Amino acid sequence: MTSETDVQNAAAAGDSAPGTGPAVHPNYGRITTTGAGDAVLAASLQKVLDGTWADAREFTREAMTPDMLNPIGLGMEEHRDHVLAQLQRLADSGMPKLGFREEDGGTGDTGGALTSFEMLGHLDLSLMVKAGVQWGLFGGAIANLGDSETRKKYLPDVMSLDLLGCFAMTEVGGGSDVQNLETTATFDRETGEFVVNTPTPSAEKAYIGNAARDGRMAAVFAQLITTADDGGELRHGVHCLLVPIRDEAGNDLPGVRTSDHGPKGGLAGVDNGKIWFDDVRVPREALLDRFGAVDADGEYSSPIDSVGARFFTMLGTLIRGRVSVGAAAGASARTALALAVRYSLVRRQFDHPETGKGIPLLEYREHQRRLMPRVARAYAFACAQNAIILELDEFEKNPEAFDEVRRREMETHAAGIKASVTAFANDTIIEARLACGGAGYMAENLLTEIRKDCDVFSTFEGDNVVLTQLVGKELLSSYAADFGDMDQRETVAFALSTAVDVVQEKARASTLWQKLVDAVTDREHTDLLDRGNQLQLLVDREEHLLETVARRLRKAQGQDGSAAFKVFNSAQDHLLQAGRAHMDSWVFARFAEAVEACEDPEAREVLGMLCDLYVLDIVDGDKGWFLEHNRLTTERTKAATAARNRLCTKLAGRARTLVDAFAIPEFVFSVPMLTDGGVDAITDEPSDEHEVVGLAD
């Protein structure tokens, strides 16, 4: 592992300025960047990225064809037809069966199903989203909330695509406030039916995938209402019912009205629409009653007494959607990075002052700085995504092994990784587009299409701000279950009894902490390239933010709801910062675990450099916080920046290998900017004129 002293010496020796050509130093060697990477190293890195479900990845890769790529230039209806046809191909391949239990006609491989969905993110995101709506959301609601008879009745047709459905949760006036949505489902004792209504304009179901054209049935989330003996209403909170919305000819059923949202900012192949209900009657059996049932006499019963706890428990069974969205966004980001890295190795800009030959883009320091830290984050998020999929798979196979605290932690990390990865993906795709200049702006080169389609991933399956706030709220208590049912006032009150050292306690209890931190020898200087010190630095930031936000919330002790809200609102940015800091340290821990577990020495060394760059990029991006809170000196943040630059240059020499390890189907790269003769392509033959400067091993 390279020391910071070496980095500072290299910087002091005088790297050339950005934009003036290669940065040459006596300690630097040259790593040739040719048209292909190191296949053996790429295979070892791929093994780490593929994770536990490598077989599922390979199965999906083999099923991928160029027809599944985003069909650029099609009209909206043509694109929808195309995606529906590709969806049928997936159904015919048997892939959807991975995500359903054996007793329901599936194979019970949750991890394999989520991994397969992730792989679709390399192709047309419209296909991934439509698959997610059909099998992840609509099918998932039936599988996780319905009884055995309901599952037996509907799931085979859901898997085969004989029954297309939609997931009608979001309302135009409610947005993220799902617990208070307005759609009602009132039980009629006389007929034994539920009557589903859209009582106000703001209660219309909006942005619903499959609702505009293809869906025949909707999993509708509504306030469940029964009648008391005295005739009054009894409200039991949000529940889910199956409501038919169209006949076989595609016509709206009586009492149901749908409309098409029309063109969107992306995902042209998904038919998003609105749904209204006017006294639509469905049988009592339409209620998915795992967490709340109504008998023939109209009596309500539930295994969970609290309305709020029942609501959050119900949503907790549907976290596959969040995990899938984060995973597919990560795949899209890796595709964008692979396109940008390949282009940076064949596109030359300005002549070298010594050779007179054009300089490949990736030989410029700033180009290295814009791409290589994002490659490092792509690796980190891929490892973290594998970890949350593994945990969710374990939970669904053996839920008894998860107590309430562990279950809530899993749900929180599923929310946090979705927010973190989708934010990263949107940032990375934009930067990749910019890094490819005018070529990147051409739709034929895919980057603008990926950017448009991935945009909304930061919004659906939970807005990223809301999900990050959820992570922050979770951090305020070591008793996770206590927070789900709290409003702002109760959250403030509970912060008074928070154990603020919970972050350190949880981290120190892990094997990783003991192995890494206990091995630190340079405690006085806290070398930023020492893995244990990196972990300590990130966890310390998280703990400090948690402590200080708890102190801010204490100001509202004993105040009424309005005052408590003002305090909570004023601390929201602080709470979000704590949530983001937690995800930084959690992702780092998962990445470090993957590095430690890698059996190939060369791959482990490269992964270690990527892990270092992941941390140094965080420090560089948040150096103001580390300086303001006296966690790092000015000299040390400068050293961190120098180390970041050095790692960018060293890893740039292996850039093609690093992105080849993503194992994206080669046909994805058959785009004009990589295949036309309009750029001076670098051949597979090494040449002194065609090198990216890197560090010698």
Secondary structure, DSSP 8 states (H G I E B T S, - for coil): ---HHHHHHHHHTT---TTSS----TTEEEEE--SS--HHHHHHHHHHHHGGGHHHHHHHHHH--GGGS--TT--HHHHHHHHHHHHHHHHHHTGGGGGS-GGGTS---HHHHHHHHHHHTTS-HHHHHHHIIIIIIIHHHHHHHS-HHHHHHHHHHHHHTSS-EEEE--BTTTTT-GGG---EEEEETTTTEEEEE--SGGG-EEEETTTTTT-SEEEEEEEEEEE-TTS-EEEEEEEEEEEE-B-TTS-B-TTEEEEE--S-SS-TTS--EEEEESSEEEEGGGB--SS-EE-TT--EE-S---HHHHHHHHHHTTTHHHHHHHHHHHHHHHHHHHHHHHHHHH-EEEE-TTT-SEEEGGGSHHHHHHHHHHHHHHHHHHHHHHHHHHHHHHHHH-GGG--HHHHHHHHHHHHHHHHHHHHHHHHHHHHHHHHTHHHHTSGGGSHHHHHHHHGGGGTTTS-HHHHHHHHHHHHT-S-GGGTTT--HHHHHHHHTT--TTHHHHHHHTSHHHHHHHTT---TTTT-TTSHHHHHHHHHHHHHHHHHHHHHHHGGGTT--HHHHHHHHHHTHHHHHHHHHHHHHHHHHHHHHHHHHH---HHHHHHHHHHHHHHHHHHHHHTHHHHHHTTSS-HHHHHHHHHHHHHHHHHHHTTHHHHHHTT---GGGG--HHHHSTTS----SS--TTSEEEEE--
